[in-house]
Amino acid sequence: MWGYMNDGMGLGMGLVWVALIVLVVVVVRLAMGSGSSARRERTALDMLKERYARGEIGRDEFEQKKRDMGE
């Protein structure tokens, strides 16, 4: 009977450690994700390309605005 209890406690402690490790990994990833270089800010040209792709502006307007930005 005592052997069964000890196994249950060991399993419980193991789960606690796994949960703590997962929590630390999630917190570190979130902290690094906010300043990550993989996530770049959208530039004006990116937004212009998106508008052109959605059909909000025509080719002539796209080219004119692109020239205005110095691209």
Buried (B, 14 or more C-beta within 10 A) or exposed (E): EEEEEEEEEEEEEEEEEEEEEEEEEEEEEEEEEEEEEEEEEEEEEEEBBEBBEEEEBEEEEBEEBBEEEEE
